[in-house]
């Protein structure tokens, strides 16, 4: 079933972005945006600030940084991403490298004390579709694999990397 859903999502994404052209039309986006992202470990429910820092003839480049508060006393994360999307008036193809520094509190039974936190890094390269005009609302959706980079708390040199199941994400935002 997961293979079917994955294949269906990729097919729909490719079909939706088939008409996304990298034209040289001069649509001037507002440079800053506020977004709410959902999807992937460490990025669910995150509130982000984004800034378009470069625009070339065919691509826009932006970064996003945010916080996903969850339950502040137990776990929280700081997502950040680097994105590029095609130039055009409304429909865009997008490539993302999304990351999240994820902190969880150690439980005293696991050898931690009340103020100890365990840090993990989640990486999520993805492709997707972006609906964004010159002003107003932004809608992004995408799909990609997710990797967990988990250094042990006592020896950061022994990093473990695991492949997690692929994730889909959706982001709503507004240009400011």
C-alpha positions in Angstrom: 0.0 0.0 0.0 2.9 2.4 0.8 4.4 1.7 -2.6 1.1 2.5 -4.3 0.7 5.8 -2.3 4.3 6.8 -3.1 3.9 6.1 -6.8 0.6 7.9 -6.9 2.0 10.9 -5.2 5.0 11.1 -7.5 2.7 10.7 -10.5 0.4 13.5 -9.3 3.4 15.8 -8.5 5.0 15.2 -11.9 1.7 15.8 -13.7 1.1 19.0 -11.6 4.6 20.4 -12.4 4.6 19.4 -16.1 3.4 22.9 -17.0 5.9 24.7 -14.7 8.3 26.5 -17.0 11.5 28.2 -16.2 10.7 31.4 -18.1 12.4 34.7 -17.7 9.3 36.6 -16.9 9.8 39.3 -14.4 7.4 38.5 -11.6 8.7 40.2 -8.5 8.0 38.2 -5.4 8.0 39.8 -2.0 11.3 38.6 -0.5 10.0 37.5 3.0 7.4 35.1 4.1 5.9 33.4 7.1 4.9 29.8 6.8 3.4 26.9 8.7 4.8 23.5 7.7 3.4 20.0 8.3 5.1 16.7 7.6 8.3 14.8 8.6 9.8 14.2 12.0 11.0 17.5 13.5 9.2 19.7 11.1 5.5 19.0 12.0 3.7 22.1 13.1 6.7 24.4 12.6 6.4 28.1 12.2 9.0 29.4 9.8 10.5 32.7 8.4 11.6 32.5 4.8 13.7 34.9 2.7 14.4 34.8 -1.0 18.0 35.7 -1.2 18.8 35.3 -4.9 16.9 35.2 -8.2 18.6 34.2 -11.4 17.2 34.0 -14.9 15.6 30.6 -14.3 15.5 29.9 -10.5 14.7 31.6 -7.2 16.7 30.6 -4.1 15.5 30.9 -0.6 16.2 29.8 3.0 13.7 29.1 5.8 14.4 28.9 9.5 11.8 28.2 12.3 10.8 26.5 15.4 8.5 23.6 16.1 7.5 24.0 19.8 5.6 20.8 20.5 5.7 20.4 24.2 8.6 22.7 25.2 9.3 20.8 28.4 9.8 17.4 26.6 10.9 18.0 22.9 11.2 20.7 20.3 13.0 21.3 17.1 14.6 24.0 14.9 13.8 23.3 11.2 15.8 25.0 8.5 15.8 24.5 4.7 17.4 25.6 1.5 15.0 25.7 -1.5 15.1 26.5 -5.1 12.1 27.0 -7.4 11.5 27.9 -11.0 10.7 31.3 -12.2 7.2 31.9 -13.5 4.0 33.6 -12.7 2.1 31.2 -10.5 3.1 27.5 -10.7 6.6 26.4 -9.8 8.6 23.2 -9.6 10.6 23.1 -6.3 13.6 21.3 -4.9 14.1 21.4 -1.1 16.8 20.3 1.3 14.9 20.4 4.6 16.7 19.8 7.9 15.6 19.8 11.5 17.6 19.8 14.7 15.4 17.8 17.0 15.9 17.8 20.8 14.3 15.3 23.2 14.6 15.2 27.0 16.4 12.2 28.5 14.3 10.2 30.9 16.0 9.7 34.3 15.7 5.9 33.9 17.8 6.1 30.8 20.7 7.7 32.6 19.8 11.4 32.0 19.2 14.1 34.5 16.4 16.6 34.4 18.2 19.1 32.3 19.8 16.7 29.7 18.6 16.8 26.1 19.4 14.4 23.2 20.0 16.0 19.8 19.2 14.4 16.5 19.3 15.8 12.9 16.7 14.9 10.4 17.5 15.4 6.7 14.7 15.5 4.1 15.6 16.2 0.4 12.4 16.5 -1.6 10.8 17.6 -4.8 7.5 19.2 -5.1 5.0 21.8 -6.3 4.7 25.4 -5.3 1.8 27.8 -5.9 3.0 31.3 -5.4 2.1 34.5 -7.2 3.6 38.0 -6.9 1.7 38.7 -3.6 -0.3 36.9 -1.0 -0.6 33.2 -0.2 1.9 30.4 -0.7 1.1 26.7 -1.0 3.9 24.1 -1.2 3.7 20.4 -1.2 6.4 17.8 -1.8 7.7 14.3 -1.2 11.1 12.7 -0.4 13.1 10.3 1.7 14.0 11.1 5.3 17.3 10.4 7.1 18.1 10.4 10.8 21.6 11.3 11.9 21.8 10.4 15.5 25.1 11.0 17.4 25.3 9.2 20.8 25.3 11.7 23.6 28.5 10.3 25.1 30.6 10.1 21.9 29.6 12.4 19.0 32.2 10.8 16.8 30.1 7.6 16.6 27.3 9.0 14.5 24.5 6.6 13.3 22.6 7.3 10.2 19.3 5.6 9.4 16.9 5.8 6.5 13.4 6.5 7.6 10.2 6.0 5.5 9.6 8.7 2.9 7.5 11.6 3.9 5.2 14.1 2.3 4.8 17.6 3.5 2.6 20.6 3.0 3.3 24.2 3.8 1.0 27.2 3.9 2.3 30.7 4.0 1.9 34.4 3.3 4.4 36.8 1.8 5.2 39.9 3.9 
